């Protein structure tokens, strides 16, 4: 479907200007062709006066005037003081272009001098030349007007393709080309952000892997240098570090798989009772966090959801684990309800909350709001990102609300399964 725009209007205006300029040129050429140089009145008057003054008698005068008309087309009528014709052409004009008078001995001489023959009409050739010149000039101007922004866009695209992520078109125009330039700059900004994020992700993954690997190496060195009892004492620490490495790599691989397969998420969907999913999440939380109180409000009733059970359990466990880490000694609340075709689950803690400046970074890989990077409180910084991608794969949403000094609420929503016939 065609959408008229500012660029079309500008090109249309150029076409109208061409037509107007061509019309003006043709009008000037036509007017110039109509005009003919008037006869030289002084020379004609002198010639008539000479003929009249040297003619001997009326018959001789008439013969000379007839000969003048025959040779030059100049018609002369001689009148006496009373306006009576004395000699000359009987059909001579007394008004109109080329007519003028002069005095002679007995009265007035009316003289009509026809215009000289026109040269061949050159208007068509002039019009063709004018059209070619105008079209050529407008074509050059239009091409230059369009070529400059296209050249800038092309140069910026080449620089961006060569790895110069800071390349921008920086065109400010009030038409569609300007819109394309703005869209290109926005795209380049997003690409730069994504590439920078990938580089930061690689650096952070390297850092996270280095720490447990270093602890494992130290434990192995101590075990090798000590007794069997010392080696046995180091096994629990090595097992914990290996579990951390396994959890880290599993989180990274799962997040990457969900991101790369966003069109067709790798989910194993099955119909599951929502209330059962909530109760199982509460049991796992109480088992892994025996020192944290959990209050459950399970209002799901008989609602069912069609989800990948393992994935959704992982998302719930991440949210509950975060609430336990950051909620302090206060209890954690798990509230679930089913209404409006959606399953809504809220996980609330009553901890210190999240600073406003940290809210926009919650889904950044390896970001920790506490700045401590401690394993006991900070985690790996992948939980919320992974949870959001799991929810998006289920056509659901994740929202985080927090207020300093009043705790944080994480709210997830997934579509309910259609009722069985």
C-alpha positions in Angstrom: 0.0 0.0 0.0 1.4 3.4 -1.0 1.9 6.0 1.7 2.4 9.5 0.5 5.2 11.4 2.3 7.3 14.4 2.5 9.8 13.1 0.0 7.0 12.6 -2.6 5.8 16.2 -2.0 9.3 17.5 -2.5 9.8 15.6 -5.8 6.3 16.8 -6.8 7.3 20.4 -6.1 10.4 20.0 -8.2 8.2 18.7 -11.1 5.9 21.7 -10.7 8.8 24.1 -10.7 10.1 22.5 -13.9 6.7 22.9 -15.6 6.4 26.5 -14.5 9.9 27.4 -15.7 9.2 25.7 -19.1 5.9 27.6 -19.5 7.6 30.9 -18.7 10.4 30.1 -21.2 8.0 29.2 -24.0 5.9 32.3 -23.3 9.0 34.5 -23.7 10.0 32.7 -26.9 6.5 33.1 -28.3 6.4 36.8 -27.5 9.8 37.4 -29.0 8.7 35.6 -32.2 5.6 37.8 -32.5 7.6 41.0 -32.3 9.1 42.4 -35.4 11.4 45.4 -35.7 9.3 48.4 -36.9 10.3 50.1 -40.1 12.5 53.1 -39.9 10.0 55.9 -40.1 12.6 58.7 -40.7 14.0 56.9 -43.8 10.5 56.3 -45.2 9.4 59.9 -44.6 12.6 61.2 -46.3 11.9 58.9 -49.3 8.3 60.1 -49.7 9.3 63.8 -49.3 11.9 63.3 -52.1 9.4 61.7 -54.4 6.8 64.5 -53.8 9.3 67.3 -54.2 10.8 66.1 -57.5 7.6 65.0 -59.2 6.5 67.3 -62.1 2.7 67.2 -62.2 0.0 65.1 -60.7 0.3 62.2 -63.1 4.0 61.9 -62.6 3.5 62.0 -58.9 0.9 59.3 -59.1 3.2 57.1 -61.2 6.1 57.5 -58.8 3.8 56.6 -55.8 2.5 53.5 -57.6 6.0 52.4 -58.4 7.0 52.9 -54.7 4.1 50.7 -53.6 4.9 48.0 -56.2 8.6 47.8 -55.2 8.5 48.3 -51.4 4.8 47.8 -50.4 4.8 51.3 -48.9 1.4 52.9 -49.5 1.1 56.7 -49.6 -2.0 59.0 -49.8 -1.5 62.7 -50.4 -4.3 65.0 -49.1 -4.8 68.7 -49.5 -5.6 71.1 -46.7 -9.4 70.2 -46.9 -8.7 66.4 -46.6 -9.3 65.6 -50.3 -7.1 63.0 -51.9 -4.7 64.4 -54.4 -2.7 61.3 -55.3 -1.6 57.9 -54.0 -3.2 54.5 -53.2 -6.9 54.4 -52.8 -6.7 51.5 -50.3 -4.0 52.9 -48.0 -4.6 52.5 -44.3 -4.8 55.5 -42.1 -4.7 53.6 -38.7 -2.9 50.7 -37.2 0.8 49.7 -36.8 3.2 51.0 -39.4 1.1 54.1 -40.2 2.4 57.6 -39.8 2.1 61.1 -41.4 4.3 63.8 -42.8 3.7 67.3 -44.3 3.9 68.2 -48.0 3.4 71.4 -49.8 -0.4 71.2 -50.2 -1.4 69.3 -47.0 -0.7 65.9 -45.3 0.9 62.7 -46.6 -0.5 59.4 -45.0 2.2 56.7 -45.1 1.7 53.0 -44.4 4.9 51.0 -44.2 4.3 47.2 -43.8 6.6 45.3 -41.5 9.5 43.4 -43.0 9.1 39.7 -43.7 9.7 37.6 -40.6 12.6 35.2 -40.4 11.9 31.5 -40.2 10.1 30.5 -36.9 12.7 29.2 -34.5 10.2 28.8 -31.5 10.0 24.9 -31.7 13.7 24.4 -31.7 14.1 26.9 -28.9 11.4 25.1 -26.9 13.1 21.8 -27.3 16.4 23.2 -26.2 14.8 24.9 -23.2 13.2 21.6 -22.2 16.5 19.7 -22.4 18.3 22.4 -20.4 15.7 22.6 -17.7 15.3 18.8 -17.4 19.1 18.4 -17.2 19.5 21.1 -14.5 16.7 19.7 -12.4 18.0 16.2 -12.8 21.4 17.2 -11.6 20.0 19.1 -8.7 17.6 16.3 -7.7 20.3 13.7 -8.0 22.7 15.8 -5.8 19.9 16.4 -3.3 19.2 12.6 -3.0 22.8 11.4 -3.4 24.3 13.3 -0.4 22.2 11.6 2.3 22.5 8.2 0.6 26.3 8.6 0.4 26.4 9.5 4.1 24.2 6.4 5.0 26.4 4.2 2.8 29.6 5.4 4.4 28.2 5.0 7.9 27.0 1.4 7.0 30.5 0.5 5.7 32.1 1.8 8.9 29.7 0.0 11.1 30.3 -3.2 9.1 34.1 -2.7 9.5 33.7 -2.8 13.2 33.5 0.9 14.0 30.5 0.6 16.3 30.5 4.4 16.9 29.7 5.1 13.3 26.5 7.2 12.8 24.9 8.8 9.8 24.0 12.0 11.8 21.5 13.3 9.1 18.8 15.7 10.1 16.2 16.0 7.4 12.5 16.5 7.4 11.6 13.7 5.0 11.7 9.9 4.7 15.5 10.0 4.1 15.9 11.7 7.5 13.7 9.0 9.1 15.9 6.3 7.5 19.0 8.0 8.9 17.5 8.3 12.4 16.4 4.6 12.3 20.0 3.7 11.1 21.5 5.6 14.1 19.1 3.9 16.5 20.0 0.5 15.0 23.7 1.3 15.3 23.2 2.3 18.9 21.4 -1.0 19.7 24.1 -3.0 18.0 26.9 -1.2 19.9 25.0 -1.8 23.1 24.6 -5.5 22.3 28.2 -6.0 21.3 29.4 -4.2 24.4 27.0 -6.4 26.5 28.4 -9.5 24.9 32.0 -8.4 25.6 31.1 -7.6 29.2 29.3 -11.0 29.5 32.4 -12.8 28.3 34.6 -10.9 30.8 32.2 -11.6 33.7 31.9 -15.2 32.8 35.7 -15.5 32.8 35.7 -13.8 36.2 33.0 -16.0 37.7 34.7 -19.2 36.4 38.1 -18.2 37.7 37.1 -17.8 41.3 35.8 -21.4 42.0 38.5 -22.9 39.8 41.1 -21.1 41.9 39.5 -22.4 45.1 39.4 -25.9 43.7 43.1 -25.7 42.8 44.0 -24.4 46.3 42.0 -27.2 47.9 43.7 -29.8 45.7 47.2 -28.4 46.6 46.4 -28.5 50.3 45.1 -32.1 50.0 48.1 -33.2 48.1 50.5 -31.7 50.7 48.6 -32.8 53.8 47.4 -36.1 55.2 44.4 -38.2 54.2 42.3 -36.4 56.9 43.2 -33.0 55.4 42.3 -34.3 51.9 38.9 -35.6 53.1 38.2 -32.2 54.8 38.8 -30.4 51.5 36.3 -32.6 49.6 33.2 -30.7 50.8 34.7 -27.4 49.6 35.6 -28.9 46.2 32.1 -30.3 45.9 30.6 -26.9 46.6 32.8 -25.2 44.1 32.0 -27.8 41.5 28.2 -27.3 42.2 28.7 -23.6 41.7 30.5 -24.1 38.4 27.7 -26.4 37.3 25.0 -23.9 38.3 26.8 -21.1 36.5 27.3 -22.9 33.2 23.8 -24.3 33.4 22.3 -20.8 33.9 24.4 -19.4 31.0 23.5 -22.2 28.6 19.8 -22.2 29.5 19.6 -18.4 29.0 21.5 -18.5 25.7 19.3 -21.3 24.5 16.1 -19.4 25.3 17.5 -16.3 23.7 18.6 -18.0 20.5 15.4 -19.9 20.2 13.0 -17.1 20.9 10.9 -17.9 17.8 10.4 -21.5 18.9 11.4 -21.8 22.5 12.8 -25.3 23.4 10.0 -26.1 25.9 8.4 -29.4 26.8 4.8 -28.2 27.5 2.5 -30.3 29.6 -0.8 -29.5 31.4 -0.1 -28.9 35.1 -2.4 -27.9 38.0 -1.4 -24.4 39.0 -2.0 -25.0 42.8 0.2 -28.0 42.7 3.0 -26.0 41.1 2.8 -23.4 43.9 2.7 -25.9 46.7 5.8 -27.7 45.3 7.6 -24.4 45.1 6.8 -23.7 48.7 8.0 -27.2 49.8 11.3 -26.8 48.0 11.8 -23.3 49.5 11.2 -24.5 53.1 13.6 -27.4 52.5 16.4 -25.2 51.1 15.8 -22.2 53.5 14.8 -23.7 56.8 15.7 -20.5 58.6 13.3 -18.2 56.6 9.5 -18.1 57.3 7.3 -18.5 54.2 3.6 -17.4 54.1 1.6 -19.0 51.2 -1.7 -17.8 49.8 -2.7 -20.3 47.1 -5.8 -19.0 45.4 -5.4 -21.0 42.1 -8.3 -23.3 42.7 -8.6 -25.9 39.9 -6.9 -23.7 37.3 -4.4 -25.4 35.1 -1.4 -24.1 33.1 0.4 -25.6 30.1 4.0 -25.1 30.8 7.4 -26.6 30.9 7.3 -27.7 34.5 11.1 -27.8 35.0 11.6 -24.4 33.5 8.8 -22.7 35.5 9.9 -24.4 38.7 13.4 -22.9 38.1 11.9 -19.5 37.6 9.9 -19.7 40.9 12.9 -21.0 42.8 15.0 -18.1 41.5 12.5 -15.5 42.8 12.1 -17.2 46.1 15.8 -17.6 46.6 16.3 -13.9 45.8 13.6 -13.0 48.4 15.3 -15.1 51.0 18.7 -13.6 50.3 17.6 -10.0 50.3 14.6 -10.1 52.7 16.6 -10.3 55.9 15.0 -12.0 58.9 11.4 -11.1 57.8 9.2 -13.7 56.2 8.7 -14.2 52.5 5.3 -14.2 51.0 4.2 -16.4 48.1 0.7 -15.3 46.8 -0.9 -17.0 43.8 -4.3 -16.3 42.1 -6.0 -17.3 38.8 -8.3 -14.7 37.1 -8.8 -13.2 33.7 -7.2 -16.1 31.9 -3.9 -15.5 33.7 -2.0 -17.2 36.6 -0.5 -14.5 38.7 2.2 -15.3 41.3 3.8 -12.7 43.6 6.9 -13.2 45.6 7.3 -10.5 48.3 10.1 -9.8 50.7 10.4 -7.1 53.4 14.0 -6.3 53.0 15.8 -3.0 52.3 14.5 -2.9 48.7 16.3 -1.9 45.5 17.7 1.5 44.8 16.0 3.4 41.9 19.3 3.7 40.0 19.7 -0.1 40.1 16.2 -1.0 38.8 17.2 -0.6 35.2 20.1 -2.9 35.6 18.2 -5.8 37.2 18.2 -7.9 34.0 21.9 -7.2 33.2 24.0 -10.4 33.4 26.2 -10.6 36.5 24.7 -7.4 38.0 24.5 -7.3 41.7 22.7 -4.6 43.5 24.6 -5.0 46.8 27.9 -4.3 45.0 29.6 -6.9 47.3 29.6 -9.8 44.8 29.5 -12.2 47.8 28.1 -15.6 47.0 25.9 -15.6 50.1 24.0 -12.4 49.2 24.9 -11.4 45.6 24.5 -14.7 43.7 25.7 -14.9 40.2 23.6 -12.1 38.8 21.8 -14.4 36.2 18.7 -15.4 38.1 16.4 -12.5 37.1 17.6 -12.6 33.5 17.0 -16.3 33.2 13.6 -16.0 34.9 12.5 -13.3 32.5 13.5 -15.3 29.5 11.7 -18.4 30.8 8.5 -16.3 31.3 8.8 -14.8 27.8 9.2 -18.3 26.3 5.8 -19.1 28.0 4.2 -15.9 26.6 4.3 -14.6 30.1 5.7 -11.5 31.9 7.9 -10.7 34.9 7.6 -7.4 36.8 9.7 -6.1 39.6 8.5 -3.5 42.1 10.6 -2.2 44.9 10.6 0.6 47.4 13.6 1.4 49.6 13.0 0.3 53.2 9.8 -1.5 52.3 10.9 -4.6 50.4 10.5 -5.9 46.8 7.7 -7.7 44.9 8.3 -9.9 41.9 5.2 -10.6 39.9 4.9 -13.2 37.2 2.0 -14.0 34.9 1.4 -16.9 32.5 -1.7 -17.7 30.5 -4.0 -20.4 31.9 -4.6 -23.5 29.8 -7.8 -23.7 27.9 -10.6 -25.7 29.5 -10.9 -29.3 28.3 -14.0 -29.9 26.2 
